[in-house]
Amino acid sequence: MRYTLLLQYPEMSAEDLGPEALAEGMRAFDLYAKALDDAGVLRSADVLHPSTATTTVRVREGQPVVQDGPFADTKEQLGGSFVIEVDDLDAAIAWAAQAPSVAWGAVEVRPVATHFADGAWQGASPVQ
């Protein structure tokens, strides 16, 4: 089963973190990604630009409405994601518990209903 691990944490700039903390964070995420890859469960991983680079799109009354910035006004922002393929939710939770950012934020574990691969959508319908 595929799960997406959504990493949510307070955003800090490189200046806020300082060079040592930034280097340590990069090292921790590199080790985490390599552990997932070595275990054969990593399908993809992304680090996102800060939420200030976000554009949110909605359709209202048949017209697209574009808003600069994230939709939610929270202290924690979506910072990145890992897509893994493991046997069950317990295995996904075990991997989520090892994400470096879990110490200062949250990791949402969400099952993937469908994904696009090999030119077609794969998996079950997300709407039940």
DSSP file with accessible surface (Angstrom, degrees, kcal/mol):
  #  RESIDUE AA STRUCTURE BP1 BP2  ACC     N-H-->O    O-->H-N    N-H-->O    O-->H-N    TCO  KAPPA ALPHA  PHI   PSI    X-CA   Y-CA   Z-CA
    1    1 A M              0   0  108      0, 0.0    85,-2.3     0, 0.0     2,-0.4   0.000 360.0 360.0 360.0 140.4    0.0    0.0    0.0
    2    2 A R  E     -A   85   0A  46    110,-0.4   110,-2.8    83,-0.2     2,-0.4  -0.739 360.0-177.1 -91.7 139.0    1.2    3.5   -0.8
    3    3 A Y  E     -AB  84 111A  15     81,-2.6    81,-2.8    -2,-0.4     2,-0.5  -0.982  18.6-142.5-131.2 143.9    1.3    6.2    1.9
    4    4 A T  E     -AB  83 110A  30    106,-3.1   106,-2.4    -2,-0.4     2,-0.7  -0.935  10.2-151.7-105.1 127.2    2.2    9.8    1.7
    5    5 A L  E     -AB  82 109A   0     77,-3.3    77,-1.6    -2,-0.5     2,-0.7  -0.894  12.1-159.1 -97.4 109.8    4.1   11.2    4.7
    6    6 A L  E     -AB  81 108A  28    102,-3.0   102,-2.6    -2,-0.7     2,-0.7  -0.840   6.8-147.8 -96.1 114.6    3.3   14.9    4.8
    7    7 A L  E     -AB  80 107A   4     73,-2.5    72,-3.4    -2,-0.7    73,-1.0  -0.740  19.3-178.9 -88.9 116.6    5.8   16.8    6.9
    8    8 A Q  E     +AB  78 106A  50     98,-3.2    98,-3.2    -2,-0.7    70,-0.2  -0.969  16.9 135.1-121.0 127.7    4.3   19.8    8.7
    9    9 A Y  E     -A   77   0A  45     68,-2.0    68,-2.2    -2,-0.5    96,-0.2  -0.983  59.0 -73.7-162.3 161.8    6.4   22.1   10.9
   10   10 A P  E     -A   76   0A  53      0, 0.0     2,-0.3     0, 0.0    66,-0.2  -0.411  54.7-119.3 -62.9 134.8    7.0   25.8   11.6
   11   11 A E        +     0   0   72     64,-0.6     2,-0.3    -2,-0.1    67,-0.0  -0.583  35.1 178.4 -78.0 139.0    8.9   27.4    8.8
   12   12 A M        -     0   0  106     -2,-0.3     2,-0.1     4,-0.0     0, 0.0  -0.993  23.9-125.0-137.3 144.0   12.3   28.9    9.6
   13   13 A S     >  -     0   0   54     -2,-0.3     4,-2.4     1,-0.1     5,-0.2  -0.373  30.8-107.1 -80.0 166.1   14.7   30.6    7.3
   14   14 A A  H  > S+     0   0   57      1,-0.2     4,-2.6     2,-0.2     8,-0.2   0.887 124.6  53.3 -58.9 -36.2   18.3   29.5    6.9
   15   15 A E  H  4 S+     0   0  176      1,-0.2    -1,-0.2     2,-0.2     7,-0.0   0.915 107.7  49.7 -65.8 -42.6   19.2   32.6    8.8
   16   16 A D  H  4 S+     0   0  103      1,-0.2    -2,-0.2     2,-0.1    -1,-0.2   0.898 116.3  42.8 -61.0 -41.4   16.8   31.7   11.7
   17   17 A L  H  < S-     0   0   67     -4,-2.4     4,-0.5     1,-0.1    -2,-0.2   0.872 103.4-138.8 -73.4 -41.1   18.3   28.2   11.9
   18   18 A G     X  -     0   0   20     -4,-2.6     4,-2.4    -5,-0.2     5,-0.2   0.043  30.1 -79.0  89.0 156.0   21.9   29.1   11.6
   19   19 A P  H  > S+     0   0  112      0, 0.0     4,-2.4     0, 0.0     5,-0.2   0.859 126.7  50.4 -63.4 -36.7   24.5   27.2    9.6
   20   20 A E  H  > S+     0   0  171      2,-0.2     4,-2.4     1,-0.2     5,-0.2   0.942 113.7  43.3 -69.2 -47.1   25.0   24.3   12.1
   21   21 A A  H  > S+     0   0   50     -4,-0.5     4,-2.6     2,-0.2     5,-0.2   0.897 114.5  51.7 -65.6 -38.0   21.3   23.5   12.5
   22   22 A L  H  X S+     0   0   62     -4,-2.4     4,-2.5     2,-0.2     5,-0.2   0.944 111.3  46.5 -63.5 -46.0   20.7   23.8    8.8
   23   23 A A  H  X S+     0   0   59     -4,-2.4     4,-2.4    -5,-0.2    -2,-0.2   0.909 113.1  49.8 -63.2 -40.7   23.6   21.4    8.0
   24   24 A E  H  X S+     0   0   94     -4,-2.4     4,-2.8     2,-0.2    -1,-0.2   0.914 110.8  49.6 -65.4 -41.6   22.4   19.0   10.7
   25   25 A G  H  X S+     0   0   21     -4,-2.6     4,-2.5     2,-0.2     5,-0.2   0.926 111.3  48.6 -63.2 -43.1   18.8   19.1    9.3
   26   26 A M  H  X S+     0   0  126     -4,-2.5     4,-2.2     2,-0.2    -2,-0.2   0.914 112.7  48.9 -63.6 -39.8   20.0   18.4    5.8
   27   27 A R  H  X S+     0   0  126     -4,-2.4     4,-2.6    -5,-0.2    -2,-0.2   0.935 110.8  50.3 -65.1 -43.4   22.1   15.5    7.0
   28   28 A A  H  X S+     0   0   22     -4,-2.8     4,-2.3     1,-0.2    -2,-0.2   0.923 112.6  45.8 -63.4 -43.3   19.2   14.1    9.0
   29   29 A F  H  X S+     0   0   44     -4,-2.5     4,-2.7     2,-0.2    -1,-0.2   0.872 111.0  53.6 -69.7 -33.8   16.9   14.2    6.0
   30   30 A D  H  X S+     0   0   75     -4,-2.2     4,-2.4    -5,-0.2    -2,-0.2   0.946 111.1  45.9 -63.5 -45.2   19.5   12.7    3.7
   31   31 A L  H  X S+     0   0   89     -4,-2.6     4,-2.3     2,-0.2    -2,-0.2   0.899 113.0  50.8 -63.4 -40.0   20.0    9.8    6.1
   32   32 A Y  H  X S+     0   0   10     -4,-2.3     4,-2.4     2,-0.2     5,-0.2   0.946 111.4  46.7 -63.7 -47.8   16.2    9.4    6.4
   33   33 A A  H  X S+     0   0   24     -4,-2.7     4,-2.6     1,-0.2    -2,-0.2   0.912 113.2  49.6 -61.8 -41.6   15.7    9.4    2.6
   34   34 A K  H  X S+     0   0  108     -4,-2.4     4,-3.2    -5,-0.2    -1,-0.2   0.876 109.2  52.1 -66.3 -36.2   18.6    6.9    2.2
   35   35 A A  H  X S+     0   0   36     -4,-2.3     4,-1.8     2,-0.2    -2,-0.2   0.926 111.7  46.2 -65.2 -43.3   17.1    4.6    4.9
   36   36 A L  H  <>S+     0   0    0     -4,-2.4     5,-2.0     2,-0.2     6,-1.0   0.926 115.8  46.5 -62.3 -43.5   13.7    4.6    3.1
   37   37 A D  H ><5S+     0   0   98     -4,-2.6     3,-1.5     1,-0.2    -2,-0.2   0.933 110.8  51.1 -65.8 -45.2   15.5    4.0   -0.2
   38   38 A D  H 3<5S+     0   0  136     -4,-3.2    -1,-0.2     1,-0.3    -2,-0.2   0.834 107.6  54.3 -61.9 -31.8   17.7    1.2    1.2
   39   39 A A  T 3<5S-     0   0   53     -4,-1.8    -1,-0.3    -5,-0.2    -2,-0.2   0.551 113.1-122.7 -78.4  -8.3   14.6   -0.5    2.7
   40   40 A G  T < 5S+     0   0   44     -3,-1.5    -3,-0.2    -4,-0.4    -2,-0.1   0.672  85.6 104.2  78.0  18.4   13.0   -0.4   -0.8
   41   41 A V      < +     0   0   18     -5,-2.0    44,-2.2    43,-0.1     2,-0.3   0.596  44.5 105.4-108.0 -13.0   10.0    1.5    0.3
   42   42 A L  E     +C   84   0A  32     -6,-1.0    42,-0.2    42,-0.2     3,-0.1  -0.535  30.5 165.4 -75.6 126.8   10.7    5.0   -1.1
   43   43 A R  E     -     0   0A 108     40,-3.7     2,-0.3     1,-0.5    41,-0.2   0.695  68.0 -21.3-107.3 -34.4    8.7    6.0   -4.2
   44   44 A S  E     -C   83   0A  45     39,-1.5    39,-3.1     2,-0.0    -1,-0.5  -0.960  52.7-161.7-166.5 161.5    9.3    9.8   -4.2
   45   45 A A  E     -C   82   0A  45     -2,-0.3     2,-0.4    37,-0.3    37,-0.2  -0.982   8.9-174.7-150.3 140.8   10.4   12.6   -1.9
   46   46 A D  E     -C   81   0A  90     35,-2.7    35,-2.2    -2,-0.3     2,-0.5  -0.999  16.0-156.1-138.8 140.6   10.0   16.4   -2.3
   47   47 A V  E     -C   80   0A 129     -2,-0.4    33,-0.3    33,-0.2     2,-0.2  -0.974  27.8-143.1-110.1 128.7   11.1   19.4   -0.3
   48   48 A L        -     0   0   82     31,-2.7     3,-0.1    -2,-0.5    -2,-0.0  -0.596  13.9-109.7 -94.2 154.0    8.9   22.4   -0.9
   49   49 A H        -     0   0  156     -2,-0.2    -1,-0.1     1,-0.2     5,-0.0  -0.292  61.0 -70.9 -65.4 163.3    9.8   26.0   -1.2
   50   50 A P    >   -     0   0   72      0, 0.0     3,-2.5     0, 0.0     4,-0.2  -0.140  47.6-106.7 -56.6 157.0    8.5   28.1    1.7
   51   51 A S  G >  S+     0   0   14      1,-0.3     3,-2.0     2,-0.2    18,-0.1   0.736 115.3  74.9 -61.9 -19.5    4.8   28.7    2.0
   52   52 A T  G 3  S+     0   0  121      1,-0.3    -1,-0.3    17,-0.1    17,-0.1   0.741  92.4  56.0 -65.0 -18.4    5.3   32.3    0.8
   53   53 A A  G <  S+     0   0   65     -3,-2.5    -1,-0.3    15,-0.1    -2,-0.2   0.439  87.5 115.5 -89.3   0.5    5.9   30.8   -2.6
   54   54 A T    <   -     0   0   50     -3,-2.0    15,-3.8    -4,-0.2     2,-0.4  -0.415  45.7-167.8 -74.8 143.3    2.5   29.1   -2.5
   55   55 A T  E     -D   68   0B  80     13,-0.3     2,-0.5    -2,-0.1    13,-0.2  -0.999   9.7-154.9-126.3 126.8   -0.4   29.9   -4.8
   56   56 A T  E     -D   67   0B  25     11,-3.2    11,-3.0    -2,-0.4     2,-0.4  -0.895   7.4-163.1-105.8 131.9   -3.8   28.5   -4.0
   57   57 A V  E     +D   66   0B  93     -2,-0.5     2,-0.3     9,-0.2     9,-0.2  -0.955  14.8 164.5-118.4 131.4   -6.4   28.0   -6.7
   58   58 A R  E     -D   65   0B  48      7,-2.2     7,-3.8    -2,-0.4     2,-0.5  -0.934  31.3-130.2-132.5 161.5  -10.1   27.5   -6.2
   59   59 A V  E     +D   64   0B  88     -2,-0.3     2,-0.4     5,-0.3     3,-0.1  -0.970  27.8 177.2-115.5 123.2  -13.1   27.6   -8.5
   60   60 A R  E >  S-D   63   0B 141      3,-2.8     3,-2.1    -2,-0.5    -2,-0.0  -0.997  70.8  -8.4-126.7 128.4  -16.0   29.8   -7.3
   61   61 A E  T 3  S-     0   0  198     -2,-0.4    -1,-0.1     1,-0.3    -2,-0.0   0.876 130.8 -55.9  52.5  39.3  -19.1   30.4   -9.4
   62   62 A G  T 3  S+     0   0   59      1,-0.2    -1,-0.3    -3,-0.1    -3,-0.0   0.468 118.4 105.2  78.1   2.6  -17.3   28.7  -12.3
   63   63 A Q  E <  S-D   60   0B 130     -3,-2.1    -3,-2.8     2,-0.0    -1,-0.2  -0.926  74.1-114.0-118.8 138.8  -14.3   31.0  -12.3
   64   64 A P  E     -D   59   0B  85      0, 0.0     2,-0.5     0, 0.0    -5,-0.3  -0.479  25.9-159.8 -68.1 136.6  -10.8   30.3  -11.0
   65   65 A V  E     -D   58   0B  63     -7,-3.8    -7,-2.2    -2,-0.2     2,-0.5  -0.988   6.3-160.7-117.9 119.7   -9.8   32.3   -8.0
   66   66 A V  E     -D   57   0B  94     -2,-0.5     2,-0.4    -9,-0.2    -9,-0.2  -0.884   8.1-174.6-107.8 128.7   -6.1   32.6   -7.4
   67   67 A Q  E     -D   56   0B  70    -11,-3.0   -11,-3.2    -2,-0.5     2,-0.3  -0.982  22.7-129.5-123.9 129.8   -4.7   33.5   -4.0
   68   68 A D  E    S+D   55   0B 136     -2,-0.4   -13,-0.3   -13,-0.2   -15,-0.1  -0.583  75.7  23.1 -72.6 139.8   -1.1   34.1   -3.2
   69   69 A G  S    S-     0   0   13    -15,-3.8   -13,-0.3    -2,-0.3    -2,-0.1  -0.147 103.2 -42.9  94.3 170.5    0.0   32.2   -0.2
   70   70 A P        -     0   0   38      0, 0.0   -14,-0.1     0, 0.0    -2,-0.0  -0.302  44.5-128.1 -72.6 158.1   -1.2   29.0    1.5
   71   71 A F  S    S+     0   0  141    -16,-0.1     2,-0.3   -14,-0.0    -3,-0.0   0.926  91.8  60.7 -70.3 -46.8   -4.9   28.4    2.1
   72   72 A A  S    S-     0   0   48      1,-0.0     2,-1.0     2,-0.0     0, 0.0  -0.645  72.9-145.5 -88.0 139.3   -4.5   27.6    5.8
   73   73 A D        +     0   0  165     -2,-0.3     2,-0.3     4,-0.0     4,-0.1  -0.818  49.1 135.7-101.9  90.6   -3.2   30.2    8.2
   74   74 A T        -     0   0   72     -2,-1.0    -2,-0.0     2,-0.1     0, 0.0  -0.870  66.0-119.4-131.3 166.9   -1.3   28.1   10.7
   75   75 A K  S    S+     0   0  191     -2,-0.3   -64,-0.6   -65,-0.1     2,-0.4   0.774 101.5  61.6 -76.5 -27.8    2.0   28.1   12.5
   76   76 A E  E    S-A   10   0A  73    -66,-0.2     2,-0.3   -68,-0.1    -2,-0.1  -0.834  70.3-170.5-101.7 140.0    2.9   24.8   10.8
   77   77 A Q  E     -A    9   0A  27    -68,-2.2   -68,-2.0    -2,-0.4     2,-0.5  -0.876  36.2 -94.1-123.1 158.3    3.2   24.5    7.0
   78   78 A L  E     +A    8   0A  72     -2,-0.3   -70,-0.2   -70,-0.2     3,-0.1  -0.618  44.4 174.4 -70.8 119.0    3.6   21.6    4.7
   79   79 A G  E     -     0   0A   8    -72,-3.4   -31,-2.7    -2,-0.5     2,-0.3   0.673  54.1 -39.7-104.0 -21.7    7.3   21.4    4.2
   80   80 A G  E     -AC   7  47A   2    -73,-1.0   -73,-2.5   -33,-0.3    -1,-0.4  -0.982  51.1-127.5 175.6 179.8    7.7   18.3    2.1
   81   81 A S  E     -AC   6  46A  20    -35,-2.2   -35,-2.7    -2,-0.3     2,-0.4  -0.994   1.7-156.0-151.4 153.8    6.5   14.8    1.5
   82   82 A F  E     -AC   5  45A  13    -77,-1.6   -77,-3.3    -2,-0.3     2,-0.6  -0.998  12.5-152.6-126.2 133.1    7.7   11.3    1.1
   83   83 A V  E     +AC   4  44A  17    -39,-3.1   -40,-3.7    -2,-0.4   -39,-1.5  -0.946  23.8 176.9-106.0 123.0    5.7    8.7   -0.8
   84   84 A I  E     -AC   3  42A   0    -81,-2.8   -81,-2.6    -2,-0.6     2,-0.5  -0.859  25.9-143.8-123.3 158.3    6.4    5.2    0.5
   85   85 A E  E     +A    2   0A  77    -44,-2.2     2,-0.3    -2,-0.3   -83,-0.2  -0.963  36.8 150.5-125.8 111.3    5.1    1.7   -0.3
   86   86 A V        -     0   0   11    -85,-2.3     3,-0.1    -2,-0.5     6,-0.0  -0.814  55.5 -99.7-133.5 174.2    4.8   -0.6    2.7
   87   87 A D  S    S-     0   0  153     -2,-0.3     2,-0.3     1,-0.1   -85,-0.1   0.843  90.3 -17.9 -68.6 -37.7    2.6   -3.5    3.8
   88   88 A D  S  > S-     0   0   75    -87,-0.1     4,-1.8     1,-0.1     3,-0.3  -0.944  73.6 -81.4-160.5 177.7    0.3   -1.6    6.1
   89   89 A L  H  > S+     0   0   79     -2,-0.3     4,-2.9     1,-0.2     5,-0.2   0.862 119.9  59.9 -60.6 -38.1   -0.5    1.5    8.2
   90   90 A D  H  > S+     0   0  120      1,-0.2     4,-2.2     2,-0.2    -1,-0.2   0.912 106.4  46.9 -59.1 -41.3    1.7    0.2   11.1
   91   91 A A  H  > S+     0   0   30     -3,-0.3     4,-2.0     2,-0.2    -1,-0.2   0.909 111.8  50.9 -67.5 -39.1    4.7    0.1    8.8
   92   92 A A  H  X S+     0   0    0     -4,-1.8     4,-2.6     1,-0.2    -2,-0.2   0.911 110.2  49.7 -63.7 -41.6    4.0    3.6    7.5
   93   93 A I  H  X S+     0   0   83     -4,-2.9     4,-2.4     2,-0.2    -1,-0.2   0.907 107.4  54.6 -63.8 -40.1    3.6    4.9   11.1
   94   94 A A  H  < S+     0   0   51     -4,-2.2     4,-0.5    -5,-0.2    -1,-0.2   0.917 111.5  44.2 -61.1 -41.3    6.9    3.4   12.0
   95   95 A W  H >< S+     0   0   42     -4,-2.0     3,-1.2     1,-0.2     4,-0.4   0.899 111.0  54.0 -69.3 -40.4    8.6    5.2    9.1
   96   96 A A  H >< S+     0   0    7     -4,-2.6     3,-1.5     1,-0.3    -2,-0.2   0.889 101.7  59.4 -60.1 -37.4    6.8    8.5   10.0
   97   97 A A  T 3< S+     0   0   66     -4,-2.4    -1,-0.3     1,-0.3    -2,-0.2   0.699 103.1  53.7 -65.9 -16.9    8.1    8.2   13.5
   98   98 A Q  T <  S+     0   0  113     -3,-1.2    -1,-0.3    -4,-0.5    -2,-0.2   0.490  77.8 117.0 -95.6  -5.7   11.7    8.3   12.2
   99   99 A A    X   -     0   0    2     -3,-1.5     3,-1.7    -4,-0.4     4,-0.3  -0.435  69.0-132.5 -63.1 131.9   11.3   11.5   10.1
  100  100 A P  G >  S+     0   0   25      0, 0.0     3,-1.4     0, 0.0     4,-0.2   0.876 102.6  58.6 -54.8 -37.4   13.6   14.1   11.5
  101  101 A S  G >> S+     0   0    0      1,-0.3     4,-1.6     2,-0.2     3,-1.4   0.618  80.9  84.1 -73.6  -8.6   10.9   16.8   11.5
  102  102 A V  G <4 S+     0   0   63     -3,-1.7    -1,-0.3     1,-0.3     5,-0.1   0.793  82.4  64.9 -65.2 -19.5    8.7   14.8   13.8
  103  103 A A  G <4 S+     0   0   90     -3,-1.4    -1,-0.3    -4,-0.3    -2,-0.2   0.758 119.7  19.1 -73.8 -23.5   10.7   16.2   16.7
  104  104 A W  T <4 S+     0   0  124     -3,-1.4     2,-0.2    -4,-0.2    -2,-0.2   0.367 134.0  11.1-127.7   3.3    9.5   19.8   16.0
  105  105 A G  S  < S-     0   0   16     -4,-1.6     2,-0.3   -96,-0.2   -96,-0.2  -0.691  83.0 -79.0-152.6-154.3    6.4   19.3   13.9
  106  106 A A  E     -B    8   0A  36    -98,-3.2   -98,-3.2    -2,-0.2     2,-0.5  -0.880  19.5-148.6-123.4 154.7    3.9   16.6   12.8
  107  107 A V  E     -B    7   0A  24     -2,-0.3     2,-0.5  -100,-0.2  -100,-0.2  -0.979  15.1-152.9-122.8 113.4    4.0   14.0   10.1
  108  108 A E  E     -B    6   0A  60   -102,-2.6  -102,-3.0    -2,-0.5     2,-0.6  -0.770   6.0-153.1 -85.4 128.5    0.6   13.2    8.6
  109  109 A V  E     +B    5   0A  36     -2,-0.5  -104,-0.2  -104,-0.2   -16,-0.1  -0.921  21.0 174.1-104.4 115.6    0.3    9.7    7.3
  110  110 A R  E     -B    4   0A 132   -106,-2.4  -106,-3.1    -2,-0.6     2,-0.0  -0.985  30.1-123.0-127.8 128.3   -2.2    9.5    4.5
  111  111 A P  E     -B    3   0A  71      0, 0.0     2,-0.6     0, 0.0  -108,-0.3  -0.374  26.3-126.1 -64.7 144.1   -3.0    6.4    2.3
  112  112 A V        -     0   0   28   -110,-2.8  -110,-0.4     1,-0.2    12,-0.2  -0.823  22.7-173.6 -91.3 124.2   -2.6    7.1   -1.4
  113  113 A A        +     0   0   37     -2,-0.6    11,-1.1     1,-0.3     2,-0.3   0.908  69.2   1.1 -83.1 -48.1   -5.8    6.1   -3.3
  114  114 A T  E     -E  123   0C  43      9,-0.2     2,-0.3     2,-0.0    -1,-0.3  -0.962  60.6-175.0-137.8 156.2   -4.4    6.6   -6.8
  115  115 A H  E     -E  122   0C  46      7,-1.8     7,-3.2    -2,-0.3     2,-0.6  -0.983  28.2-116.5-148.1 154.3   -1.2    7.6   -8.4
  116  116 A F  E     +E  121   0C 118     -2,-0.3     2,-0.3     5,-0.2     5,-0.2  -0.830  47.5 146.5 -96.7 121.9   -0.2    8.3  -12.0
  117  117 A A  E >   +E  120   0C  30      3,-2.5     3,-1.7    -2,-0.6    -2,-0.1  -0.988  58.9  11.7-152.1 147.2    2.5    5.9  -13.4
  118  118 A D  T 3  S-     0   0  165     -2,-0.3    -1,-0.1     1,-0.3     3,-0.1   0.859 130.1 -55.8  54.3  36.4    3.3    4.4  -16.8
  119  119 A G  T 3  S+     0   0   63      1,-0.1     2,-0.3    -3,-0.0    -1,-0.3   0.570 121.7  71.6  79.6  10.4    0.8    6.8  -18.5
  120  120 A A  E <  S-E  117   0C  43     -3,-1.7    -3,-2.5    -5,-0.0     2,-0.3  -0.987  85.4 -94.8-153.2 159.4   -2.3    5.9  -16.5
  121  121 A W  E     -E  116   0C 176     -2,-0.3     2,-0.4    -5,-0.2    -5,-0.2  -0.621  41.3-160.5 -76.2 134.7   -3.9    6.2  -13.1
  122  122 A Q  E     +E  115   0C  74     -7,-3.2    -7,-1.8    -2,-0.3     2,-0.2  -0.909  43.0  21.9-117.2 144.2   -3.2    3.2  -10.8
  123  123 A G  E    S-E  114   0C  70     -2,-0.4    -9,-0.2    -9,-0.2     2,-0.1  -0.526  90.6 -31.7 104.5-168.0   -5.1    2.1   -7.7
  124  124 A A        -     0   0   61    -11,-1.1    -2,-0.1   -12,-0.2     0, 0.0  -0.421  67.0 -88.7 -89.9 162.9   -8.6    2.6   -6.3
  125  125 A S        -     0   0   71      1,-0.1    -1,-0.1    -2,-0.1    -2,-0.0  -0.464  27.3-141.7 -67.8 135.9  -10.9    5.6   -6.5
  126  126 A P  S    S+     0   0   86      0, 0.0     2,-0.6     0, 0.0    -1,-0.1   0.682  86.7  73.9 -73.8 -14.1  -10.3    8.2   -3.7
  127  127 A V              0   0  116    -14,-0.0    -2,-0.1     0, 0.0     0, 0.0  -0.877 360.0 360.0-103.1 121.9  -14.1    8.7   -3.5
  128  128 A Q              0   0  201     -2,-0.6     0, 0.0     0, 0.0     0, 0.0  -0.733 360.0 360.0-101.6 360.0  -16.0    5.9   -1.9
